[in-house]
Amino acid sequence: MIPDYIPGHEFLNKGIDDLKANELTEEALLVLIGAPNLRALVHEIPFYSNPLEDSPEHLLYAKLEVRLGRSAHSAYNALVRRLVSAEHALQSLKSRGAV
């Protein structure tokens, strides 16, 4: 799991748990967006077992749009920024041998 001092850990840990349960939630889609980088940093990133009908980026945006309407764009960007912050923090820890 992602340590709780990593920004966005709550989204990523929920997404990891959701992927393990084969649930395609907003958090799971966020993890899938970052999966290539996250798998290099954290070895617990599961694969989603069903084929996706679109990219995780498009699916996440669509889910946000249904839930938030016109606010989806800013929410999507905020989630992606949290993902990138988490990736940078994990990369920094890895380069120091702490992960």
N, C-alpha and C positions, 0 to 999 in steps of 0.2 A: 504494500500500500504506500501511497504518497504520504510522507511525514506531514504533520499538521502545521509545521512552520513554513511550508512551501505555499506561496500564494495560489489560490484556487484549488487547494487540496480537497476541499469539501465537494466541489463539482467533479473533480477527477476520480476521487474514491467512490462516489456514488455511481459514476459512469462505469468504472471497472466492475463494481458489483452488479450493475444492471446488465453489462455485457455477459458476465458469468451466468446470469439468469436468463440470457438470450432475450432481453428486453431492449428495445430500441428507443430509449428515452432521449431527451435533449442532452442530458449529461453523457449518455453512452455515445451519442453522435459527436460530441465534443472530443471525447477520448479517441474515437475513430479518426477524427480530423488530425489529431496529433499523434496517432499511433506509430507512424514510422520513426519519428523522433523519440517518442516516449519509450518504445521498445528498446531503443539503444541505451536508454537511461534507467529504465525500470523494467525488470524482467517479468512482471506480473500482468502485463497488458494482454488480455485475451482477444481472440479473433471473434467476430460476429459470424455465426454459422450459416446464416441465410444470405442469399445474394441480395444486394441492395438494388432498388430500382433506379437510383440516382446516386450522385456523390454524397458523402456525408455532409458536406458544406451546404448543398442545396436542400437536403432533407432537414437539416437543423434549421435553416432559414424558414422553410415552409412551416415547420412546427411552431416556430416563434411567431410567424405571421398569423397563424390560426389563433394563437393564444393572445397575442399583443396587438395585432393589426398594424397600424402605421408605426408603432414603436419597435417593430421587429428589427429594423436596421440598426438602431443604436444598441439594442440588446445583443444582437449577433456580434457586433463589433466589440462590445464589452466582454463577452464570453471568449472571443478569440484573443483579445488582449490578455485575459487571465491565463489562457492556455500558454501563450508565448512567454508570459512572466514565469509560469511554472517550469516551462522547458529551460529557460535561461537559468533559473535557480538550481534546477537539477543538474544542468550541465556544469555549473560552477562547483557544485558539491562533488560531482564526479571527477572533475579535473583536480580537485584537492584530495581525492581518494576517500571522501566521506560517504559516498553512496555505493 
